[in-house]
C-alpha cells in the first residue's frame, strides 16, 4: 500500500503496516518468549532472558495505550504470537529494539535487561515510554529523524527540528520542551503517533464516548488525549501554580509553566475546563464551552460557539477575538451575556478584552442594554455601559454638546459629563447622541461615515451640519447610498465646482485629487474611464473612491469619535 499521505507529521512516522490497505482494523496476537527463537539473530540471543512479571504487566499497559487510539485488537497467546517479546543484553547501545512488520511474519521486541529503567513502567517513567516506542515499531512506525541506536541511516521524510521531540511523538529520540523542568516521559502515544496509527488502522471510535473528566496535577506525565465523544472536561483544579489549558485539538496545555505536558489529539472535542488556583490562561474552542475559573487571576480566550464562563474568584479577564462593535452586551455587570460568536454567558468576570478596546467592569455602576429595534436611551451620564444592540439607537442627553467630552478607543466610545455630575458612560452599539443644541453621529462606519466621506471625495471639504443632517436622514429612511451619491453628482455645488457638462476625465481627476491627493496615473484613469464606458455611473465611481478601504482608514483619523450635525426635521 502507499504510505504517503502528503501530511508530513504522518509521513515522517509511517514505514510499514500489518495490512495491505490504510485505515483497516487489525487483530494481533502477542506472546512472551521463554527461550531464544530458532530464527533469532546473534544480537537477539545475546544475554536473552524472559520478561519478568513486572515487564509483562508493563507490556500490557503499553499495548492498551495503542489499542485505545486505533482499531487494533491485541490478544495474548502462550506462544508464536504475531508480536513476540523478550529481553536481552544490549549493553549501553539502546533501551530496547523492535522489528517492523512485513504483514506476513511475526515480529519481535527486546528490552535491554541491563537497564534498570526497564523495571518501572509507571506513568511518566522512562520504562513505559520505551515500551510504547518499541511497540510503535512493531505496528509500523519509524523514527521521525535520521537516527537510530546503531547510528544507521533512516528512510525519510523527517519531522522538522521544532516537532521532532517527545512532546509530539514517542518515536523521537529528543526530549520534550518541558523535560528539563519536569523530567517526565510520555504515558501514552503522543499527538503525531495517534494521527499516524489512526491512518494505518483507523480511529478507535468506541473509546471514551461518555462524559469523561481528565484530572491533572502539577506532576502529571506527558500524555495526549484521545476521546471519541461525550461532553468532556479538563480538570486542573488540583494545580496550585500557573497553568495553561487549551481545549483545541492539536494543541498543548501545561500543568505548570513551560511543561507542555498535555495535548489533545486531532479530531477530539473537549467541551469543558476547570482552572486551578494559581491563575490559568484558558483557550476555548468552537464547541460551546463551559469554563470554570479558579481562585487566581485567569485569562480566558473564547472561541466560536455559545460559552459559559464562571469566574469563581480572582480578577478574571475574558478575551474576544473581534472588535467591541461586533458584539452586543446584555444582562447585568455581574451576569453578562455577550452576543456575537454565539451567546456567551459570563459570571464573576472582572474585565472584557476585545481586539480594539478593554472594559474594566468595576469602573461602571450598571449595564443598560437595548433591543433589536431603534432604541432611545435617556441618560444623565452615570457611569453606565450602554449597549444599543441592533437597530438605530440614540442616547438623549439634556445638556449642550459642549457640556460633554467624547473619546474613542477602537469602537468603544466614552462620554464624560464635564460638569462632573454624571460621570462617564461607555457606549457601544449606539449610533446617535442628541443634545439640547444639536446632535452627534457615532456611526462612523455606517450611514454617517458614508455621508462624511462623500463630501470629502466629491467636494474636498467636510460637511456642514445642516447638510450632514439632511443626508443622514435620507439614508436612515432607507434610501440607497447610490441614490444619495447621485444627488451629490447632480447637485448645484457639483455644477458650480466642475461645470454642468464636466467630462468623465474631469470628474475622475477631481476624485483622485480629493481622495488620493494626487493626479491620476494613466493606468488608473484608463481603468475607471473604461468602467464608466461599460456602464458604471458616476455615483458608482464616487462610492468606489469614497468607501474604498484606503479612504475609510484615512478618514477615520479625521472623523475621530463622530460627527456633529443638525437633525433634519422636514
ZAFILO-609786 format. One record per residue (C-alpha): y, x, z. Coordinates in pm, whole numbers, plus 32768, in hexadecimal, padded with zeros to 4 digits. Example, Ala and Ser with C-alpha at 12.3 -4.5 7.8 and 13.67 -1.06 7.14 Angstrom:
BEGIN
Y/X/Z
7E3E/84CE/830C
7F96/8557/82CA
REM end
This chain:
BEGIN
Y/X/Z
8000/8000/8000
816A/8067/7FD8
81FF/80EC/8119
8364/80F7/809A
8448/7FDF/810C
85A2/806A/80C3
85F1/8059/8237
8600/81C1/82AF
85BE/8168/841B
846E/80D9/83AA
841E/81CF/8294
845A/82F7/837D
833B/8282/845B
8229/81E9/8384
8125/82C0/82D6
7FE0/81FB/82CE
7F3B/80B8/833D
7DEF/8018/838F
7E3A/7F12/8283
7E6F/7F1C/810D
7F96/7E2D/8120
80C9/7E32/81FF
80FB/7D1B/82FB
7F8C/7CC5/832C
7EFA/7C9E/8488
7DE5/7D8B/84F1
7CD3/7D90/85FA
7C6E/7EEA/8673
7B64/7F5C/8765
7B8F/8085/884B
7A9F/814D/891E
7AAB/826B/8A15
79EB/83A2/89B0
78E3/8422/8AA0
7887/8553/89D0
790E/8616/88AA
78DA/8556/8764
77FA/85F8/8663
7916/860E/8568
7A12/869A/8661
7AD9/87CD/8601
7AD4/890D/86CA
7C25/88AE/8760
7BA6/8752/87B9
7A7A/87E4/886D
7B3C/88F0/892C
7B22/88A0/8A9F
7ABB/8739/8A57
7AAB/8646/8B7A
7A8B/84CF/8B8D
7BBC/840F/8BFB
7BD8/83C0/8D6B
7BEF/825B/8DE6
7D65/828D/8E15
7D8D/8308/8CB0
7CBF/81E8/8C2A
7D9E/80F5/8CE4
7ECB/81A4/8C4E
7E39/8176/8AF2
7E0D/8002/8B2D
7F75/7FE9/8BA4
7FF5/80A2/8A72
7F1F/7FD6/8982
7FAD/7E98/8A1B
810F/7F0C/89CD
80B8/7F27/885C
7FF9/7DDE/8856
8124/7D32/88F5
8208/7D7B/87CE
8124/7D6A/869D
7FF7/7CA6/8624
7EFA/7DA5/869D
7DCE/7D37/876A
7D1D/7E49/882C
7BB7/7E1E/88A6
7B0F/7F18/898B
79AC/7F79/892D
78BB/806C/89CE
78A8/815A/88A5
78FF/8193/8737
7A50/80E8/874C
7B4F/80F2/8635
7C22/81BF/8725
7B60/82BA/87F8
7C08/8357/8924
7BC5/848D/89F2
7C68/85C5/8A7F
7C53/8737/8A37
7D00/887A/8A8C
7E35/88A2/89B1
7ED0/89B0/8A87
8048/89AF/8A65
8051/8940/88FA
8069/87C8/892B
8046/86A3/8A18
7F52/85F5/8936
7F06/85B8/87CB
7E70/84AA/86F2
7DFF/8470/858E
7E9D/8373/84A6
7DC5/825E/8413
7D41/825D/82B1
7CD6/80F2/82C6
7B62/8143/82B6
7AF5/8241/83B9
7B23/8250/8531
7C47/8317/85B5
7C60/83DC/86F8
7D5B/8427/880A
7D47/8547/8902
7E20/857B/8A34
7E5A/86D8/8AB6
7D8A/86F2/8BF3
7E4A/882C/8C52
7F86/875D/8C88
7FB3/86BE/8DDE
80A1/85BD/8D46
7F75/8520/8C9A
7F06/848C/8DE3
8039/83B4/8E2C
8077/828F/8D47
817B/81D1/8E0C
82A4/813D/8D50
83A6/824A/8D08
82B0/836A/8D30
825E/8461/8C1D
80EB/840C/8C1F
811D/82A5/8BAC
8215/8316/8AA2
8112/8410/8A20
800C/82FF/89FE
80F8/820F/894D
815B/832B/8862
7FF7/8397/8811
7F7C/8232/87E6
809E/8204/86F6
7FFD/8312/8620
7EAC/8262/8627
7F59/812A/85A5
800E/81D6/8486
8153/8268/850B
81CB/83CD/84D3
82D7/84A4/856D
8436/8448/84F7
8499/85B6/84CB
840C/86ED/842A
8347/8766/8557
81FB/8751/860B
8150/880A/8727
80C4/8914/863C
8207/894A/857E
8180/88BD/8439
824D/880D/8330
825E/8692/8347
8287/85A8/8222
83DE/8504/8210
84B6/843C/8212
8551/8488/8365
863F/83E4/8456
879D/8474/8477
87DC/854B/85A8
889C/8435/8658
876B/8350/8667
864C/844B/8668
8617/842E/87DF
8551/836F/88E3
865C/8261/8902
85F8/81E5/87AA
848D/824C/8782
836D/82C6/8856
8301/8393/8729
8423/8487/8750
8412/85D8/87FE
857F/85C4/886B
85F8/8542/89B9
86CA/8407/89C5
883F/8405/8A01
881A/83AB/8B70
86F7/8490/8BC9
87CF/8595/8C75
8853/8480/8D56
8716/83BF/8DA6
85EF/849B/8D46
8531/8367/8CD0
8449/8333/8BA8
83F9/81F9/8AE7
8307/80F9/8B71
82EC/8033/8A2C
82FE/8072/88B8
846E/809C/886E
8560/7FF6/877D
84EF/809F/863A
8381/80AB/86A4
8376/7F31/86C7
841F/7EFE/8578
832E/7FEB/84C7
81F4/7F62/856C
825B/7DFE/851B
8287/7E64/83B0
8125/7EED/83AA
8074/7DD4/8464
8169/7CB5/8490
8229/7C4A/85C5
8177/7BB7/86F3
8223/7A65/8701
8152/79E8/8825
81D5/7AEA/891C
82D1/7A71/8A1F
8323/7923/897F
8393/7883/8AC4
84D1/78A6/8B91
84AE/7A0D/8C02
8584/7AD6/8CF2
858D/7C4E/8CCA
85FE/7CEC/8E10
867B/7E4F/8E34
86DB/7F4B/8F3B
87A2/808A/8F11
8666/8159/8EDC
85BF/8072/8DDE
84FB/8135/8CD9
855F/8140/8B6D
84DE/8006/8AC5
8515/7F28/899A
84F6/7DB1/89C3
8425/7CEB/88CF
843D/7B75/8915
83C6/7A6B/8823
8484/793C/88A7
8509/786D/89C7
864F/7887/8A88
8648/79E3/8B14
8713/7AA8/8C11
876F/7C12/8C4F
879A/7C29/8DC8
885D/7D58/8E46
88AF/7CBC/8F97
87F4/7DCE/9054
88D3/7EDC/8FBC
89EE/7F41/90A4
8A90/803A/8FB5
8B4E/8002/8E70
8A70/7F79/8D5B
8A7A/7F1B/8BED
89C3/7DE0/8B7C
89AB/7D9F/8A07
88FA/7C62/8997
88F9/7CBE/8826
87B6/7D20/877A
87A3/7E8E/871C
8891/7EFE/882F
8878/7FB3/897C
88CB/7F57/8AE2
88EF/8042/8C0A
888C/800A/8D73
8976/8129/8DCC
8A89/81D5/8D01
89F8/8294/8BDA
888D/8230/8C0F
885C/8164/8ACE
8708/810A/8B5B
86E2/7F9F/8AEE
86DE/7F33/8982
869B/7DE5/88DD
85B2/7DEE/87B2
8623/7D6D/8662
85FC/7BF5/8629
85FF/7BAD/879E
86F3/7AB5/8837
8750/7AD6/89A7
8831/79BD/8A1E
8896/7A12/8B83
8919/7B33/8C50
894C/7B68/8DC5
8A2B/7C89/8E2C
8A06/7D73/8F53
8B09/7DB3/905F
8B99/7EF8/8FDA
8C5F/7E70/8EB6
8BB6/7E22/8D6A
8C1C/7E30/8C00
8B65/7D12/8B58
8B45/7CCC/89E4
8ADB/7B71/897D
8A30/7B0B/883B
8A48/79DC/8757
893F/790D/880A
8A1C/785A/8906
89FF/7928/8A41
8A05/78E3/8BB5
8AA4/7A13/8C59
8ABC/7A36/8DD2
8B9B/7B49/8E53
8B6A/7C0E/8F91
8C45/7C74/90B3
8CE5/7D8B/8FE8
8DF0/7D83/8EDD
8D37/7D14/8DA5
8DA8/7D20/8C3B
8CF7/7C1F/8B63
8D04/7C26/89E6
8CA3/7AD5/8959
8BF8/7A9E/880D
8BE9/7969/8735
8B4D/7831/87C9
8BA4/775F/88F6
8B92/783D/8A28
8B9C/7802/8B9F
8C3C/7912/8C74
8C36/790F/8DEF
8D0F/7A22/8E7E
8C6A/7A1F/8FD3
8D5C/7B0D/9081
8E2E/7C39/9026
8F41/7C45/8F22
8E8F/7BDC/8DE5
8F10/7BF1/8C80
8E8A/7B27/8B5D
8ECA/7BC4/8A09
8EE4/7AF8/88C8
8ECD/7B94/8770
8FEA/7AD9/86C4
915A/7A94/86FC
91CA/79A2/8809
923D/78AC/8700
90D3/7891/8687
9071/77DF/87C9
90CF/76A8/888D
90DE/76B5/8A07
907F/7589/8AD9
9018/7523/8C36
90BA/75CF/8D5F
9100/7738/8DB7
8FD2/7738/8E9D
8EED/768B/8DA6
8F57/76DF/8C44
8ED4/7672/8AF5
8F1F/774E/89CA
8ED9/76B2/8878
8EBF/778C/8745
8D6F/7833/8716
8CBE/770F/87B6
8D3C/767F/88FE
8D32/777F/8A16
8D3A/7713/8B84
8DCE/780D/8C78
8DDD/77FF/8DF4
8E4C/7909/8EE9
8EF2/79D9/8DD9
9031/7AA1/8E11
909C/7B10/8CB8
9078/7AA6/8B4C
9097/7BB6/8A47
90CB/7B64/88D8
90F9/7C52/87B4
9273/7C27/87C5
92C0/7BBA/892A
9244/7BC2/8A91
9270/7AA7/8B8D
926A/7AF4/8D02
9210/799D/8D87
9296/79E0/8EE4
93F5/79F8/8E50
93F5/7884/8E07
93F0/774D/8EDD
9347/765D/8DEE
92B7/7626/8C95
933C/7504/8BC5
9260/74B4/8A9A
92B0/73DC/896F
91DE/72FA/8897
9178/7301/872B
92B0/7238/86D5
9423/728A/86C2
9477/72BA/8831
95CB/72C6/88D8
95D2/7387/8A1F
96F5/7369/8B10
9727/74A0/8BE1
981A/753A/8CD4
9775/768D/8C99
96A4/76A5/8DD3
95B7/77CA/8DA2
94C2/7704/8CD4
93DB/774F/8BB3
9416/7646/8AAB
9305/7630/89A3
9360/7541/888E
9212/7532/87E0
91FE/7491/868A
931B/73C9/85F2
9490/7410/85E3
94F2/743F/874D
964E/744A/87E6
96CF/74BE/8936
9808/73FE/8996
98FC/74C0/8A72
9A30/7436/8B1C
9B13/7567/8B07
9BC8/760B/89E6
9B1D/770F/890D
9BE8/7824/89AE
9B59/77C3/8B03
9A05/7850/8AA7
9975/7998/8A32
9852/79A4/893F
976F/7ACC/8907
9630/7AEE/8840
9501/7BCB/8873
941C/7B89/8750
93ED/7A11/8742
9448/79E3/88B2
95AD/796E/88EE
9650/7980/8A43
9776/789F/8A95
9850/7901/8BBB
9958/782A/8C64
9A81/7917/8C81
9B04/7846/8DA0
99D0/78AB/8E64
9982/774A/8ED5
985C/770A/8DF5
97B5/785C/8DDB
96F0/78C0/8CA7
95FE/77FA/8BCF
94FA/7882/8ADF
94E0/77BA/899F
93BC/77B4/88AE
937F/76B6/879E
94DF/7628/87CE
959E/761B/8687
96F8/75A1/86E8
97F5/75AC/8804
9916/74BC/8828
9A4F/7507/88F4
9B81/743D/894A
9C38/74E6/8828
9B2F/752B/8721
99C9/7589/86DF
98EE/76B8/86AE
97B8/76E2/85D5
969B/77B7/8658
95AF/777F/8532
960D/78C1/8483
94C1/78C1/83CA
94D9/774D/8384
95DB/7668/82E4
970A/770C/8382
96A1/7869/831B
9661/77F9/81B6
97C0/7765/819A
9862/789C/822E
97AD/797C/8135
9809/789C/800E
9979/78C8/8064
9955/7A41/806E
9885/7A59/7F31
995C/7972/7E5E
9ABB/79A3/7EE7
9AA6/7AF0/7F9E
9B2A/7A56/80DF
9AB8/79B1/821D
9AC6/7837/8231
9BEA/7778/82C0
9B84/769A/83E3
9BC4/7554/832C
9B05/75BB/81F5
99EB/7641/82C9
99D4/74F8/8384
99D6/742E/8242
98BF/74ED/8197
97EA/7506/82D3
97FF/738C/82E9
978C/736F/8180
9659/7446/81BC
960F/7399/8307
9601/724C/8251
94E8/72D1/8177
959F/733A/803C
94F7/7468/7F9C
958B/75C5/7FAA
9582/75CB/7E2D
9667/749D/7E21
9755/7540/7F19
9754/7682/7E4C
97AA/75B1/7D19
98D3/752B/7DD8
9948/7690/7E11
992B/7700/7CA4
99D8/75C1/7C2B
9AEE/75CC/7D2D
9C61/75F7/7CF0
9C56/773E/7DAF
9B51/77C5/7CBD
9C22/7760/7B91
9D5C/77F1/7C27
9CAE/7937/7C80
9BD7/7975/7B4D
9C5D/7885/7A46
9BE8/772F/79DA
9B24/77C7/78BD
9A9E/78FD/796D
997D/799F/78B3
982C/79E5/794E
9886/7B56/794E
99C4/7B0E/7A12
9902/7A34/7B04
97F2/7B39/7B3B
98EC/7C54/7B5F
9998/7B8F/7C73
984E/7B63/7D2D
97FD/7CD4/7D13
9953/7D33/7D98
9956/7C2E/7EAD
97F1/7C59/7F28
978D/7DBB/7ECA
98EF/7E48/7EC4
98BA/7EFA/7D7A
98CA/7EBD/7C08
978A/7E3E/7B6B
969A/7F3D/7ADA
9633/7F01/7972
94CA/7EAB/79C4
9521/7DBB/7ADB
962D/7D0E/7A0E
953B/7CE3/78EC
9431/7C54/79D6
9517/7B46/7A5D
95B1/7AF4/7909
9452/7AC7/787C
93F6/79E6/79A1
9528/790D/7962
94DF/78FC/77EF
937F/788C/7849
93FB/776B/791E
946B/77EF/7A70
95AF/7742/7AD5
96DA/77EB/7B72
9683/7737/7CB4
9525/77CE/7CAA
95AF/792B/7C72
96B7/7902/7D81
95A7/78A8/7E7C
94D4/79CA/7E00
95EC/7ABA/7E5E
966B/7A11/7F99
9516/79D2/8038
9474/7B17/7FCD
93CA/7BD2/80E6
94C3/7CED/80C3
95F2/7C0A/80E1
9560/7B45/8204
952F/7C8B/82BF
968E/7D09/8275
9737/7BBF/82C5
9677/7B99/840D
9748/7CB4/849C
9887/7C0C/8420
982C/7AB1/849E
97B2/7B23/85F4
9752/7A0E/86E6
97D7/78F6/860C
98F3/7854/854C
9A1B/7782/85BC
9A5F/7647/84F6
9B16/74FD/8504
9A23/73DA/84F2
9A57/72FA/83C4
9A75/7193/8437
9AA3/70EB/82E6
REM end
